[in-house]
Amino acid sequence: MSKRQSGSQESFSASQLPEYLIITCLDCSVKNKVASKKLSLNPRCGKCGTLLRTEDML
Ligand SMILES: [Zn+2]
């Protein structure tokens, strides 16, 4: 049994959003590169751990 997924799941229509967004942390002003697919998962700042506000981005 050889299951090979040759990128069949990659046909997600991501034509509207860029793959990554730059979100500036409100706490420490560090710019965080967040995958647009993870915006709904409450991404945190990579430096201070503050939740990044993404409401304004969408
Ligand atoms: Zn921060």
N, CA, C, O and the ligand as a Tripos MOL2 file, in Angstrom:
@<TRIPOS>MOLECULE
protein
  233   231    59     0     0
PROTEIN
NO_CHARGES

@<TRIPOS>ATOM
      1 N           0.8390   -1.2020    0.0000 N.3       1 MET1
      2 CA          0.0000    0.0000    0.0000 C.3       1 MET1
      3 C           0.8690    1.2460    0.0000 C.2       1 MET1
      4 O           1.5460    1.5410    0.9860 O.2       1 MET1
      5 N           0.8510    1.9420   -1.0550 N.am      2 SER2
      6 CA          1.6860    3.1340   -1.1430 C.3       2 SER2
      7 C           0.8230    4.3770   -1.2980 C.2       2 SER2
      8 O           0.3100    4.6820   -2.3750 O.2       2 SER2
      9 N           0.6860    5.0710   -0.1980 N.am      3 LYS3
     10 CA         -0.0890    6.3120   -0.2530 C.3       3 LYS3
     11 C           0.8360    7.4920   -0.5040 C.2       3 LYS3
     12 O           1.6360    7.8740    0.3510 O.2       3 LYS3
     13 N           0.7120    8.0340   -1.6460 N.am      4 ARG4
     14 CA          1.5350    9.2100   -1.9570 C.3       4 ARG4
     15 C           0.6360   10.3820   -2.2940 C.2       4 ARG4
     16 O          -0.0800   10.3760   -3.2960 O.2       4 ARG4
     17 N           0.6900   11.3880   -1.4320 N.am      5 GLN5
     18 CA         -0.0980   12.5840   -1.7100 C.3       5 GLN5
     19 C           0.7550   13.5590   -2.5000 C.2       5 GLN5
     20 O           1.5840   14.2780   -1.9430 O.2       5 GLN5
     21 N           0.5430   13.5680   -3.7700 N.am      6 SER6
     22 CA          1.3530   14.4360   -4.6200 C.3       6 SER6
     23 C           0.7190   15.8080   -4.7600 C.2       6 SER6
     24 O           0.3350   16.2310   -5.8510 O.2       6 SER6
     25 N           0.6190   16.4950   -3.6200 N.am      7 GLY7
     26 CA          0.1290   17.8660   -3.6460 C.3       7 GLY7
     27 C          -1.3070   17.9920   -4.0700 C.2       7 GLY7
     28 O          -1.6840   18.9760   -4.7070 O.2       7 GLY7
     29 N          -2.1100   17.0180   -3.7300 N.am      8 SER8
     30 CA         -3.5040   17.0960   -4.1450 C.3       8 SER8
     31 C          -4.2910   18.0540   -3.2570 C.2       8 SER8
     32 O          -5.3480   18.5480   -3.6500 O.2       8 SER8
     33 N          -3.7660   18.3150   -2.0500 N.am      9 GLN9
     34 CA         -4.4650   19.1950   -1.1200 C.3       9 GLN9
     35 C          -4.0900   20.6570   -1.3230 C.2       9 GLN9
     36 O          -4.6190   21.5380   -0.6450 O.2       9 GLN9
     37 N          -3.1900   20.9120   -2.2420 N.am     10 GLU10
     38 CA         -2.6730   22.2690   -2.4100 C.3      10 GLU10
     39 C          -3.5530   23.1220   -3.3080 C.2      10 GLU10
     40 O          -3.2270   24.2730   -3.5970 O.2      10 GLU10
     41 N          -4.6540   22.5630   -3.7430 N.am     11 SER11
     42 CA         -5.5120   23.3100   -4.6610 C.3      11 SER11
     43 C          -6.4930   24.1950   -3.9070 C.2      11 SER11
     44 O          -7.5940   24.4680   -4.3840 O.2      11 SER11
     45 N          -6.0800   24.6430   -2.7230 N.am     12 PHE12
     46 CA         -6.9030   25.5620   -1.9500 C.3      12 PHE12
     47 C          -6.8780   26.9310   -2.6150 C.2      12 PHE12
     48 O          -5.8170   27.4300   -2.9910 O.2      12 PHE12
     49 N          -8.0390   27.5240   -2.7540 N.am     13 SER13
     50 CA         -8.1000   28.7950   -3.4790 C.3      13 SER13
     51 C          -7.5650   29.9330   -2.6320 C.2      13 SER13
     52 O          -8.3250   30.6450   -1.9770 O.2      13 SER13
     53 N          -6.2590   30.0970   -2.6510 N.am     14 ALA14
     54 CA         -5.6220   31.1580   -1.8790 C.3      14 ALA14
     55 C          -5.2290   32.3190   -2.7800 C.2      14 ALA14
     56 O          -4.1660   32.9200   -2.6250 O.2      14 ALA14
     57 N          -6.0890   32.6110   -3.6990 N.am     15 SER15
     58 CA         -5.7490   33.6550   -4.6560 C.3      15 SER15
     59 C          -6.0830   35.0460   -4.1230 C.2      15 SER15
     60 O          -5.5730   36.0480   -4.6240 O.2      15 SER15
     61 N          -6.9380   35.1020   -3.1080 N.am     16 GLN16
     62 CA         -7.3390   36.4070   -2.5960 C.3      16 GLN16
     63 C          -6.3640   36.9280   -1.5560 C.2      16 GLN16
     64 O          -6.0190   38.1090   -1.5620 O.2      16 GLN16
     65 N          -5.9160   36.0540   -0.6640 N.am     17 LEU17
     66 CA         -4.9940   36.4760    0.3760 C.3      17 LEU17
     67 C          -3.5640   36.1400   -0.0070 C.2      17 LEU17
     68 O          -3.3110   35.1210   -0.6490 O.2      17 LEU17
     69 N          -2.6300   36.9920    0.3850 N.am     18 PRO18
     70 CA         -1.2200   36.6210    0.2220 C.3      18 PRO18
     71 C          -0.8900   35.4790    1.1700 C.2      18 PRO18
     72 O          -1.6050   35.2350    2.1420 O.2      18 PRO18
     73 N           0.1950   34.7890    0.8790 N.am     19 GLU19
     74 CA          0.5280   33.6140    1.6790 C.3      19 GLU19
     75 C           0.9380   34.0060    3.0930 C.2      19 GLU19
     76 O           0.6410   33.3060    4.0610 O.2      19 GLU19
     77 N           1.6250   35.1370    3.1880 N.am     20 TYR20
     78 CA          2.0330   35.6130    4.5020 C.3      20 TYR20
     79 C           1.6530   37.0740    4.6630 C.2      20 TYR20
     80 O           1.6310   37.8470    3.7050 O.2      20 TYR20
     81 N           1.3530   37.4300    5.9200 N.am     21 LEU21
     82 CA          1.0880   38.8210    6.2340 C.3      21 LEU21
     83 C           2.0860   39.2850    7.2840 C.2      21 LEU21
     84 O           2.5220   38.5060    8.1320 O.2      21 LEU21
     85 N           2.4380   40.5560    7.2160 N.am     22 ILE22
     86 CA          3.3110   41.1300    8.2340 C.3      22 ILE22
     87 C           2.4360   41.8520    9.2430 C.2      22 ILE22
     88 O           1.7630   42.8260    8.9050 O.2      22 ILE22
     89 N           2.4460   41.3820   10.4680 N.am     23 ILE23
     90 CA          1.6290   41.9740   11.5070 C.3      23 ILE23
     91 C           2.5420   42.5350   12.5810 C.2      23 ILE23
     92 O           3.3560   41.8190   13.1660 O.2      23 ILE23
     93 N           2.3940   43.8250   12.8300 N.am     24 THR24
     94 CA          3.2240   44.4740   13.8360 C.3      24 THR24
     95 C           2.6260   44.2670   15.2170 C.2      24 THR24
     96 O           1.4420   44.5250   15.4340 O.2      24 THR24
     97 N           3.4350   43.8090   16.1370 N.am     25 CYS25
     98 CA          2.9920   43.5940   17.5100 C.3      25 CYS25
     99 C           2.6910   44.9410   18.1640 C.2      25 CYS25
    100 O           3.4800   45.8810   18.0740 O.2      25 CYS25
    101 N           1.5450   45.0130   18.8150 N.am     26 LEU26
    102 CA          1.1650   46.2660   19.4590 C.3      26 LEU26
    103 C           1.9600   46.5080   20.7310 C.2      26 LEU26
    104 O           2.0050   47.6270   21.2410 O.2      26 LEU26
    105 N           2.5700   45.4800   21.2300 N.am     27 ASP27
    106 CA          3.2630   45.5830   22.5040 C.3      27 ASP27
    107 C           4.7300   45.9500   22.3300 C.2      27 ASP27
    108 O           5.2290   46.8400   23.0200 O.2      27 ASP27
    109 N           5.4250   45.2790   21.4220 N.am     28 CYS28
    110 CA          6.8640   45.5020   21.2810 C.3      28 CYS28
    111 C           7.2390   45.9710   19.8820 C.2      28 CYS28
    112 O           8.4190   46.1550   19.5840 O.2      28 CYS28
    113 N           6.2520   46.1640   19.0300 N.am     29 SER29
    114 CA          6.4650   46.7290   17.6850 C.3      29 SER29
    115 C           7.3200   45.8530   16.7870 C.2      29 SER29
    116 O           7.8400   46.3170   15.7720 O.2      29 SER29
    117 N           7.4660   44.6020   17.1540 N.am     30 VAL30
    118 CA          8.1800   43.6770   16.2770 C.3      30 VAL30
    119 C           7.2510   43.2600   15.1470 C.2      30 VAL30
    120 O           6.0650   43.0140   15.3630 O.2      30 VAL30
    121 N           7.7990   43.1830   13.9480 N.am     31 LYS31
    122 CA          7.0000   42.7430   12.8090 C.3      31 LYS31
    123 C           7.0340   41.2290   12.7210 C.2      31 LYS31
    124 O           8.0990   40.6180   12.6360 O.2      31 LYS31
    125 N           5.8520   40.6360   12.7430 N.am     32 ASN32
    126 CA          5.7430   39.1820   12.7090 C.3      32 ASN32
    127 C           5.2130   38.7300   11.3570 C.2      32 ASN32
    128 O           4.2430   39.2800   10.8350 O.2      32 ASN32
    129 N           5.8590   37.7330   10.8090 N.am     33 LYS33
    130 CA          5.4160   37.1530    9.5540 C.3      33 LYS33
    131 C           4.4870   35.9890    9.8740 C.2      33 LYS33
    132 O           4.9140   34.9620   10.4020 O.2      33 LYS33
    133 N           3.2220   36.1650    9.5490 N.am     34 VAL34
    134 CA          2.2190   35.1640    9.9110 C.3      34 VAL34
    135 C           1.5900   34.5980    8.6470 C.2      34 VAL34
    136 O           1.1580   35.3400    7.7650 O.2      34 VAL34
    137 N           1.5440   33.2930    8.5740 N.am     35 ALA35
    138 CA          0.8780   32.6580    7.4450 C.3      35 ALA35
    139 C          -0.6030   33.0070    7.4680 C.2      35 ALA35
    140 O          -1.2480   32.9350    8.5150 O.2      35 ALA35
    141 N          -1.1300   33.3780    6.3380 N.am     36 SER36
    142 CA         -2.5200   33.8200    6.2880 C.3      36 SER36
    143 C          -3.4790   32.7090    6.6950 C.2      36 SER36
    144 O          -4.5950   32.9730    7.1430 O.2      36 SER36
    145 N          -3.0390   31.4760    6.5380 N.am     37 LYS37
    146 CA         -3.8910   30.3550    6.9480 C.3      37 LYS37
    147 C          -3.9990   30.2590    8.4560 C.2      37 LYS37
    148 O          -4.9290   29.6470    8.9790 O.2      37 LYS37
    149 N          -3.0340   30.8720    9.1680 N.am     38 LYS38
    150 CA         -3.0190   30.7580   10.6230 C.3      38 LYS38
    151 C          -3.5860   31.9930   11.3130 C.2      38 LYS38
    152 O          -3.5300   32.1060   12.5370 O.2      38 LYS38
    153 N          -4.1250   32.9050   10.5350 N.am     39 LEU39
    154 CA         -4.6430   34.1270   11.1350 C.3      39 LEU39
    155 C          -5.7990   33.8440   12.0900 C.2      39 LEU39
    156 O          -6.0130   34.5850   13.0500 O.2      39 LEU39
    157 N          -6.5270   32.7900   11.8290 N.am     40 SER40
    158 CA         -7.6860   32.4750   12.6630 C.3      40 SER40
    159 C          -7.3010   31.6730   13.9030 C.2      40 SER40
    160 O          -8.1550   31.3360   14.7220 O.2      40 SER40
    161 N          -6.0090   31.3710   14.0370 N.am     41 LEU41
    162 CA         -5.5570   30.5460   15.1580 C.3      41 LEU41
    163 C          -4.9180   31.3780   16.2620 C.2      41 LEU41
    164 O          -4.1230   30.8660   17.0500 O.2      41 LEU41
    165 N          -5.2640   32.6560   16.3170 N.am     42 ASN42
    166 CA         -4.7180   33.5420   17.3310 C.3      42 ASN42
    167 C          -3.1910   33.4990   17.3910 C.2      42 ASN42
    168 O          -2.6190   33.0580   18.3870 O.2      42 ASN42
    169 N          -2.5390   33.9530   16.3350 N.am     43 PRO43
    170 CA         -1.0800   33.9430   16.3230 C.3      43 PRO43
    171 C          -0.5070   34.8940   17.3680 C.2      43 PRO43
    172 O          -1.1120   35.9150   17.6970 O.2      43 PRO43
    173 N           0.6530   34.5460   17.8760 N.am     44 ARG44
    174 CA          1.2900   35.3660   18.9020 C.3      44 ARG44
    175 C           2.5910   35.9450   18.3870 C.2      44 ARG44
    176 O           3.2100   35.4310   17.4550 O.2      44 ARG44
    177 N           2.9820   37.0330   19.0280 N.am     45 CYS45
    178 CA          4.2430   37.6740   18.7040 C.3      45 CYS45
    179 C           5.3950   36.7230   19.0150 C.2      45 CYS45
    180 O           5.4240   36.0860   20.0680 O.2      45 CYS45
    181 N           6.3330   36.6380   18.0900 N.am     46 GLY46
    182 CA          7.4490   35.7360   18.2960 C.3      46 GLY46
    183 C           8.4230   36.2110   19.3490 C.2      46 GLY46
    184 O           9.2620   35.4390   19.8110 O.2      46 GLY46
    185 N           8.3250   37.4780   19.7390 N.am     47 LYS47
    186 CA          9.2740   38.0120   20.7110 C.3      47 LYS47
    187 C           8.6960   38.0340   22.1200 C.2      47 LYS47
    188 O           9.3180   37.5350   23.0580 O.2      47 LYS47
    189 N           7.5030   38.6130   22.2700 N.am     48 CYS48
    190 CA          6.9480   38.8010   23.6060 C.3      48 CYS48
    191 C           5.7500   37.9090   23.8730 C.2      48 CYS48
    192 O           5.3060   37.8070   25.0170 O.2      48 CYS48
    193 N           5.2220   37.2690   22.8590 N.am     49 GLY49
    194 CA          4.1330   36.3320   23.0800 C.3      49 GLY49
    195 C           2.7590   36.9590   23.1530 C.2      49 GLY49
    196 O           1.7770   36.2750   23.4410 O.2      49 GLY49
    197 N           2.6770   38.2550   22.8950 N.am     50 THR50
    198 CA          1.3830   38.9140   22.9080 C.3      50 THR50
    199 C           0.5480   38.4620   21.7120 C.2      50 THR50
    200 O           1.0620   38.2860   20.6080 O.2      50 THR50
    201 N          -0.7200   38.2850   21.9500 N.am     51 LEU51
    202 CA         -1.5990   37.9300   20.8400 C.3      51 LEU51
    203 C          -1.5860   39.0450   19.8030 C.2      51 LEU51
    204 O          -1.6990   40.2260   20.1330 O.2      51 LEU51
    205 N          -1.4460   38.6490   18.5580 N.am     52 LEU52
    206 CA         -1.4290   39.6370   17.4840 C.3      52 LEU52
    207 C          -2.8530   39.9680   17.0650 C.2      52 LEU52
    208 O          -3.6890   39.0820   16.8870 O.2      52 LEU52
    209 N          -3.1080   41.2480   16.9130 N.am     53 ARG53
    210 CA         -4.4290   41.6800   16.4910 C.3      53 ARG53
    211 C          -4.5230   41.5530   14.9850 C.2      53 ARG53
    212 O          -3.7680   42.1930   14.2540 O.2      53 ARG53
    213 N          -5.4380   40.7400   14.5260 N.am     54 THR54
    214 CA         -5.5360   40.4970   13.0950 C.3      54 THR54
    215 C          -6.8640   40.9640   12.5190 C.2      54 THR54
    216 O          -7.1140   40.8110   11.3240 O.2      54 THR54
    217 N          -7.7140   41.5340   13.3640 N.am     55 GLU55
    218 CA         -9.0280   41.9040   12.8660 C.3      55 GLU55
    219 C          -8.9340   42.9650   11.7720 C.2      55 GLU55
    220 O          -9.6830   42.9430   10.7950 O.2      55 GLU55
    221 N          -8.0010   43.8870   11.9590 N.am     56 ASP56
    222 CA         -7.8780   44.9790   11.0120 C.3      56 ASP56
    223 C          -7.2910   44.5340    9.6840 C.2      56 ASP56
    224 O          -7.4080   45.2310    8.6750 O.2      56 ASP56
    225 N          -6.6610   43.3700    9.6920 N.am     57 MET57
    226 CA         -5.9670   42.9290    8.4890 C.3      57 MET57
    227 C          -6.9250   42.2970    7.4960 C.2      57 MET57
    228 O          -6.6420   42.2500    6.2990 O.2      57 MET57
    229 N          -8.0510   41.8130    7.9840 N.am     58 LEU58
    230 CA         -8.9290   41.0530    7.1000 C.3      58 LEU58
    231 C         -10.1450   41.8330    6.6810 C.2      58 LEU58
    232 O         -10.9790   41.3210    5.9340 O.2      58 LEU58
    233 ZN          5.6150   41.5480   20.7250 Zn       59 ZN59
@<TRIPOS>BOND
     1     1     2 1
     2     2     3 1
     3     3     4 2
     4     3     5 am
     5     5     6 1
     6     6     7 1
     7     7     8 2
     8     7     9 am
     9     9    10 1
    10    10    11 1
    11    11    12 2
    12    11    13 am
    13    13    14 1
    14    14    15 1
    15    15    16 2
    16    15    17 am
    17    17    18 1
    18    18    19 1
    19    19    20 2
    20    19    21 am
    21    21    22 1
    22    22    23 1
    23    23    24 2
    24    23    25 am
    25    25    26 1
    26    26    27 1
    27    27    28 2
    28    27    29 am
    29    29    30 1
    30    30    31 1
    31    31    32 2
    32    31    33 am
    33    33    34 1
    34    34    35 1
    35    35    36 2
    36    35    37 am
    37    37    38 1
    38    38    39 1
    39    39    40 2
    40    39    41 am
    41    41    42 1
    42    42    43 1
    43    43    44 2
    44    43    45 am
    45    45    46 1
    46    46    47 1
    47    47    48 2
    48    47    49 am
    49    49    50 1
    50    50    51 1
    51    51    52 2
    52    51    53 am
    53    53    54 1
    54    54    55 1
    55    55    56 2
    56    55    57 am
    57    57    58 1
    58    58    59 1
    59    59    60 2
    60    59    61 am
    61    61    62 1
    62    62    63 1
    63    63    64 2
    64    63    65 am
    65    65    66 1
    66    66    67 1
    67    67    68 2
    68    67    69 am
    69    69    70 1
    70    70    71 1
    71    71    72 2
    72    71    73 am
    73    73    74 1
    74    74    75 1
    75    75    76 2
    76    75    77 am
    77    77    78 1
    78    78    79 1
    79    79    80 2
    80    79    81 am
    81    81    82 1
    82    82    83 1
    83    83    84 2
    84    83    85 am
    85    85    86 1
    86    86    87 1
    87    87    88 2
    88    87    89 am
    89    89    90 1
    90    90    91 1
    91    91    92 2
    92    91    93 am
    93    93    94 1
    94    94    95 1
    95    95    96 2
    96    95    97 am
    97    97    98 1
    98    98    99 1
    99    99   100 2
   100    99   101 am
   101   101   102 1
   102   102   103 1
   103   103   104 2
   104   103   105 am
   105   105   106 1
   106   106   107 1
   107   107   108 2
   108   107   109 am
   109   109   110 1
   110   110   111 1
   111   111   112 2
   112   111   113 am
   113   113   114 1
   114   114   115 1
   115   115   116 2
   116   115   117 am
   117   117   118 1
   118   118   119 1
   119   119   120 2
   120   119   121 am
   121   121   122 1
   122   122   123 1
   123   123   124 2
   124   123   125 am
   125   125   126 1
   126   126   127 1
   127   127   128 2
   128   127   129 am
   129   129   130 1
   130   130   131 1
   131   131   132 2
   132   131   133 am
   133   133   134 1
   134   134   135 1
   135   135   136 2
   136   135   137 am
   137   137   138 1
   138   138   139 1
   139   139   140 2
   140   139   141 am
   141   141   142 1
   142   142   143 1
   143   143   144 2
   144   143   145 am
   145   145   146 1
   146   146   147 1
   147   147   148 2
   148   147   149 am
   149   149   150 1
   150   150   151 1
   151   151   152 2
   152   151   153 am
   153   153   154 1
   154   154   155 1
   155   155   156 2
   156   155   157 am
   157   157   158 1
   158   158   159 1
   159   159   160 2
   160   159   161 am
   161   161   162 1
   162   162   163 1
   163   163   164 2
   164   163   165 am
   165   165   166 1
   166   166   167 1
   167   167   168 2
   168   167   169 am
   169   169   170 1
   170   170   171 1
   171   171   172 2
   172   171   173 am
   173   173   174 1
   174   174   175 1
   175   175   176 2
   176   175   177 am
   177   177   178 1
   178   178   179 1
   179   179   180 2
   180   179   181 am
   181   181   182 1
   182   182   183 1
   183   183   184 2
   184   183   185 am
   185   185   186 1
   186   186   187 1
   187   187   188 2
   188   187   189 am
   189   189   190 1
   190   190   191 1
   191   191   192 2
   192   191   193 am
   193   193   194 1
   194   194   195 1
   195   195   196 2
   196   195   197 am
   197   197   198 1
   198   198   199 1
   199   199   200 2
   200   199   201 am
   201   201   202 1
   202   202   203 1
   203   203   204 2
   204   203   205 am
   205   205   206 1
   206   206   207 1
   207   207   208 2
   208   207   209 am
   209   209   210 1
   210   210   211 1
   211   211   212 2
   212   211   213 am
   213   213   214 1
   214   214   215 1
   215   215   216 2
   216   215   217 am
   217   217   218 1
   218   218   219 1
   219   219   220 2
   220   219   221 am
   221   221   222 1
   222   222   223 1
   223   223   224 2
   224   223   225 am
   225   225   226 1
   226   226   227 1
   227   227   228 2
   228   227   229 am
   229   229   230 1
   230   230   231 1
   231   231   232 2
@<TRIPOS>SUBSTRUCTURE
     1 MET1         2 RESIDUE 1 A MET
     2 SER2         6 RESIDUE 1 A SER
     3 LYS3        10 RESIDUE 1 A LYS
     4 ARG4        14 RESIDUE 1 A ARG
     5 GLN5        18 RESIDUE 1 A GLN
     6 SER6        22 RESIDUE 1 A SER
     7 GLY7        26 RESIDUE 1 A GLY
     8 SER8        30 RESIDUE 1 A SER
     9 GLN9        34 RESIDUE 1 A GLN
    10 GLU10       38 RESIDUE 1 A GLU
    11 SER11       42 RESIDUE 1 A SER
    12 PHE12       46 RESIDUE 1 A PHE
    13 SER13       50 RESIDUE 1 A SER
    14 ALA14       54 RESIDUE 1 A ALA
    15 SER15       58 RESIDUE 1 A SER
    16 GLN16       62 RESIDUE 1 A GLN
    17 LEU17       66 RESIDUE 1 A LEU
    18 PRO18       70 RESIDUE 1 A PRO
    19 GLU19       74 RESIDUE 1 A GLU
    20 TYR20       78 RESIDUE 1 A TYR
    21 LEU21       82 RESIDUE 1 A LEU
    22 ILE22       86 RESIDUE 1 A ILE
    23 ILE23       90 RESIDUE 1 A ILE
    24 THR24       94 RESIDUE 1 A THR
    25 CYS25       98 RESIDUE 1 A CYS
    26 LEU26      102 RESIDUE 1 A LEU
    27 ASP27      106 RESIDUE 1 A ASP
    28 CYS28      110 RESIDUE 1 A CYS
    29 SER29      114 RESIDUE 1 A SER
    30 VAL30      118 RESIDUE 1 A VAL
    31 LYS31      122 RESIDUE 1 A LYS
    32 ASN32      126 RESIDUE 1 A ASN
    33 LYS33      130 RESIDUE 1 A LYS
    34 VAL34      134 RESIDUE 1 A VAL
    35 ALA35      138 RESIDUE 1 A ALA
    36 SER36      142 RESIDUE 1 A SER
    37 LYS37      146 RESIDUE 1 A LYS
    38 LYS38      150 RESIDUE 1 A LYS
    39 LEU39      154 RESIDUE 1 A LEU
    40 SER40      158 RESIDUE 1 A SER
    41 LEU41      162 RESIDUE 1 A LEU
    42 ASN42      166 RESIDUE 1 A ASN
    43 PRO43      170 RESIDUE 1 A PRO
    44 ARG44      174 RESIDUE 1 A ARG
    45 CYS45      178 RESIDUE 1 A CYS
    46 GLY46      182 RESIDUE 1 A GLY
    47 LYS47      186 RESIDUE 1 A LYS
    48 CYS48      190 RESIDUE 1 A CYS
    49 GLY49      194 RESIDUE 1 A GLY
    50 THR50      198 RESIDUE 1 A THR
    51 LEU51      202 RESIDUE 1 A LEU
    52 LEU52      206 RESIDUE 1 A LEU
    53 ARG53      210 RESIDUE 1 A ARG
    54 THR54      214 RESIDUE 1 A THR
    55 GLU55      218 RESIDUE 1 A GLU
    56 ASP56      222 RESIDUE 1 A ASP
    57 MET57      226 RESIDUE 1 A MET
    58 LEU58      230 RESIDUE 1 A LEU
    59 ZN59       233 GROUP 0 **** ****
